[in-house]
Amino acid sequence: HIVSYLEKICDYIAFLRDGELVLCEEKDIIHEKYAMIRCNEEQLSELRSEAVMGIRKTPYSIEAAVDRQAIPEGFEIGKAGIEELFIFMENALGKIVVRTTDVTVFKVFSGKINT
């Protein structure tokens, strides 16, 4: 899937893993609700675990996809793109993602979702 197209053409985005709906939101709400942060171990420990969608550790820092409302003062905050958020969510759910093309567990809805 070419995830960059999702941000251009979709109104709603859903992330499914093993048949389970993990996330289903309006695209704009996802951008408002989630952010990417860079932090160290001490700062990471300040966050509620349920607010963290996924973590990537490097030798120099930690990046995390996080619920914006749970971010305390002093964090470096960036925009969470849909593709990046999906990769972080998949890693947090236990699958190691080597390339973004390996993320094939989502479905896309364009238009309104009927429930």
Secondary structure, DSSP 4 states (H G I P E B T S, - for coil): --GGGHHHH-SEEEEEETTEEEEEEEHHHHHHHEEEEEE-HHHHHTS-GGGEEEEEE-SS-EEEEEEGGGPPTT-EEEE--HHHHHHHHHHHTTPPPSSGGG---EEEE-SPPP-
